[in-house]
Each structure stands twice: as structure tokens, then as C-alpha cells.
Amino acid sequence: MKDKFSELISEYPFYVGSFALILGVSYLIYKIGKRESFKMKDYSAASWKALVNSWALIFMLIMLGLALIFKV
């Protein structure tokens, strides 16, 4: 599986980067549309961690997409 993924990234960086960028921006639009509070008192420890991790995932998807697109 790891070999297939690395082969896909090396063979088609523009397409994989575009997919990651579209996925990241779509998730960003979804999260902004939900209008979640950023006050920690509104969440338990686990749900606060999930909220922070979801924003980190968005950031990583967008950065991966941009890096792969500009690799070309």
C-alpha cells in the first residue's frame, strides 16, 4: 500500500495535489459553515482535541496539495 501511494505521488503529483487541495478546502468550508465555538469551556477534553486535530488535518491537506502542485 505504501509503495502504491508513493508511486502515485511521484507519477501524478499535480492530480494528487489537486485532490488534496480540493479535499482540504472543502473540509475548511464545511468547518466554517458549522460555526463551532472556540471556547474550551464548551467542550470536553476529548472533543476539544478532536476539534484541534480536525483543523490540523485541514491545514496539512492544504499544505500537501500546494506542495505537490508546485513540485511540478
N, C-alpha and C positions, 0 to 999 in steps of 0.2 A: 504494500500500500504506500509506504514511504517513497519507494522508488518511482511509482507511478505519479505521485504528487510532484516530486522534484522534476521528473521528466516533463510533466505538463507545464510547470512553471518555466522551465528552461526553453521549451519548444514554442509556447504560446504566451509570452509574458503580457502582451497587450490585452488579450482576451481575458486572461485570469485576473489581471489588474483591473480591467473594466468591470468585471463581475464583482470583485471585492469592493470596489468603489461604489458601485450601484447598491450593493447589499448594505454597506456602511451608511450611505446617505439615506437609504430607505428606512433603516432602523433608527437613524437620527431623527428623521421626520416623524416617525411613529412615537418615539420617546418625547419629543417636544409637544406633539399633539395630545399626549396623555396628561400633561400639566401636573406632573408629580411634584410634591413638596420636597424641598431640600433641607427641611428641618429634621434633625436627627431624632428629636423627641417624638416625631410622628411614626417612627419605625422601631422594630425590634433590632437586635444586633445582626441577626441573620438577614433580615430583609434590607437593612442598610448596606450590608456587604454585597448583596445581590444588586442593589441599585448602583453602587460604585463600580462593581465589576461589569455591569452592562454598559456603562459609559466608557470604561476602559476598552471593552470589546469594540465599541463604535469607533473610538479613536484609532485602535490598532487596524481595523479593517480599512479605514480611510487612508491611513499612512501606508499600509501594504499595497493598496490599489495605486496610490500615487507613485510609490517607489517602483512598482513593476511597469507602470505605463511609461515613466520617464527613463527606464532602463533601456528601452528600445532605441 
